[in-house]
Amino acid sequence: METKNQAFFRTFNEAFVKGDIEKILASVTDDIVWRMVGSDTINGIEALTQALMGMDNDSDFELEIEHMITHGKEAAVNGMIHSTNSDGEQKHYSFCDIYRLNKHKDGKIKEIISYVLEVH
């Protein structure tokens, strides 16, 4: 049976693959920091909003969560994301996201560290 935190992180990850920007923004603090290892760091909800609006909306995404570990105000989720663009081209990505929740009781995400690798 899923815990409350596991359900929260599953829903959050599903919002990403569905492009549900409203759900994503409602789940993070205003001072969110999202560090994509080897790429960019996004600081603040306004920068996150801009990044989300610029995401690939031309592809269909499928999420496959392999592991989810939650403990107190921290969590780690890893799995695969499969994408298919309008031309039928498929890509596969292995990911691991590490989350830190806000210390206050609102339970929003304050920090994300993402590791993403394309799998051939």
N, C-alpha and C positions, 0 to 999 in steps of 0.2 A: 504494500500500500504506500502511495506517495505521501510525503510530508507536505505541509503548507509551503515550505521553501522550495521543495522539489517541483511542486505544481507551478509556483511562481516562475521559476527559471525555465521550465518547459514552455510555459505560455510566452515568456519573453523571447525565447529562441524561435518559437513558431511565428511570432509577430515579425521577426526579421525576415524569414523566408516568404511570408505573405506580403511583405511591404507595408505592414500596418504601423505607419509612422506615429499615429495618435497613441497607440498602445505602448510603443517603445518610449516615447517622450513622457508618458504618464508614469513610467516605471523607473525613471532616473531623477537624480537631484539636479538642481540648476547649475551646480558646479561640477558636473560629471567630467571625469577624465577617462578617455578611451585610448589606450595605447595599443596600436597594432604593430607588433614586434617586426622590425625590418621595414616598416613603412611609416605611417603618420601617427601623430598623437592629436586627438581632438580634445579641446578644452572648452567646457561650458555647453549649455543646452542649445544656445544659438548656433554654435559651430556644428554641433551634432545634427541639428535640424537641417542645416545646409547640406551636410554630408549625406544624410538620408534622402533628401530630395534629389540628389545627384546620383543615387544608386541605380543600378541596372534594372529598368522596368520592362525590358524587352525579353527577358528570360523567365521561364518557369523554374522554381526552385523546390527541391524536396529535401526535407531534414530527416536525418537518421541519428538519433542520440544513442551513443554507445554506453557512456558512463555519466553519472551525475553524483557528485559528492557535495553534501552541504554540511556545514558545521557552524552553528552560531551565525555570525554576520559575514561568513565567507562561503564561497561555493566554487566548484570547478565543474565544467560541462565539456565533454568532448564527443566527437562523432564525425559524420560525413554530411556534406551538402552536395547535392547533385543538381546541376543546372542544365537546362535545354533552351537554347535561343530559338528565335522564330525561324531560323534556317534548319533547325533540327540538330545543330551541333551541340554535343554534350561535353560538359566538363565536370570534374569531380574534385572536391576539396576536403581535406582532413582538417579539422579544427579543434582547438582547445581554448576555452575562455575561462579566465579566472575572474571572479567577481568579489567585490567588497561592498557590503551594504552600509548605508548611513547608520551611524551609531544611535540616532534618534529612533523613535518607534514607528516612523512612517514606512520603514522597510524598503526604501527606494535604493537603487544602485548608485553608488558614489564613484566606483572605479571599475573599469574593465581592462584586462590585459588579454589580448587575442593573439594566438598563434595560428596561422592559416597556411597550408601548403597545398598546392595543386598536385593531384595524384594522377599519374598517366597510366 
